[in-house]
Amino acid sequence: FQCVLLLNIKMEFKYPLPNNKLFINGEFVDSVVPGNKTFKTHNPVNGKVICEIVEGFPEDVDIAVKAARKALTGPWGQMSAEDRGKIMFKLADLIEEHIEQLSYFETLDNGKPLAASKGYDVASSYKCIRYFAGWADKIHGKTIPIDTSFTCFTRHEPIGVVGAITPWNFPVMILSWKLGPSLAAGCTIVAKQSEFTPLTSLYMCELIKKAGFPPGVFNLVNGFGHTVGNAISHHMDINKVSFTGSTRTGRLIMEAAAKSNLKKVTLELGGKSPNIVFKDVDVEFAATNARDGLFGNMGQSCCAGSRLYVQEDIYDAFMTTFTEKVKQLKVGDPWNSEHHQGPLVSKEQHDRVLSYIEKGKSEGATCHLGGARHGEEGYFVQPTIFTNCKEEMTIVKEEIFGPVICVLKFKTVEEVIERANKTSYGLAAGIYTKDLSLALNVSNQLQSGSVWINDYSRIHTQIPFGGYKESGIGKDLSEYAIYDYLSVKAVTISH
Ligand code: NAD
């Protein structure tokens, strides 16, 4: 709270802001494009400018790719896997040691509650880097005996230079999801953070420098999607793009990959995830989980359980408890530990979510709770529940990415499976029941990359995360992610 006061009155910060420049070849540098252009990052609590950030351009991407290529064939590529792991462990330790600064900057330009920045986003970041650091010296191929005259072995080699393009909803955490497996696999990186939330990525550069990575292993060119992002995805010397963001941008990246050098892609995209509550549940427990599965991170989560299916037998009882639980969410200043929900990230996102709410009302859904902005200043939106929703409504079909949940009633198991799968997305799903065989039967039939049973949104570094259908290609996290950053070479020996 004090920080917000300071921001409003004196524009002073609790910690010195990170260096605002591009980070290329181990140094903070200006763009090579004349004009010293910058873009602004805003505080979503009040819409005020926090600071100016040096804007990168395709020419800077080019220089960063050259530095990344040089590091790949040079010091990083020649370093033993054990030593690479050591530097990664050091980075994990530094992130943990600087948790206060990182969470402060995460809340400053993203607006999420400070407790969440600290306890979830930054904590997940160092755990992720530490997990993958442990993998660095455990990546190896196989020997494949053919017959008495041939033997084959496989080598797992780094895929090369990776372009990492990341969104604003979990800025430091998702950046770490890209860094961990790339670095463990021995790749080098040219990253671009969302223009809405550049602060923690810039602070990470300072930690990367301190950890002792050779210059060029990690480069950051902040800027806009249509310039920097577009240059990364079209670049002829980038071997892979690892992207998290909207399905719309994912398509553009895949198209660019196809039109350029057929670079590989990992795409972690949008979702419209079903959360299914069967009649035998503990209503109190399921209502709390379903609430947190959507309203956590103000609904700005790719796996948010935004379609809540409730079996008709318990619908009324469930809705009474669920509504009470949602009413308990306190919206306000993210620096205040009593608040569960801060502002949405930007004016664009705020206006977009409000326009979905209006669309829901005009298409005939019942706005059961909320349904408007919260307060006079900043980008706050009330936690909103829509009932009487129908599958064909826009709010049920499209990703809203805000604190808006659509509740739908269902009768039978077969019916709910069919309705849950009736979406072009396939990122995540939740099931609440005490009947384990029902849960497993339903989970087998859901077309979704993650299924949580009697839980929602629990993401662990050790567990793969990534979507089916139009929610993406490839996996973040876990051993599975590492293989997405490796090329497998088969060497066959005749003897
Ligand atoms: P976005 O697609 O607008 O932007 C993501 C990143 O792509 C940003 O850095 C942006 O600058 C860049 N970009 C924009 N246009 C580009 C272009 N033409 N070429 C290359 N890069 C470009 O997404 P967002 O609004 O930042 O994030 C919200 C979306 O991200 C939601 O759809 C959400 O579901 C999705 N998301 C998915 C996951 C997942 O793991 N599946 C996780 C978080 C967010």
Residues whose N, C-alpha, C, O or C-beta is under 5 A from the ligand:
A	BS01	NAD	I165 T166 P167 W168 K192 Q193 S194 E195 G223 F224 G225 H226 G229 N230 T244 G245 S246 T247 T249 L252 E268 L269 G270 G271 S301 C302 S471
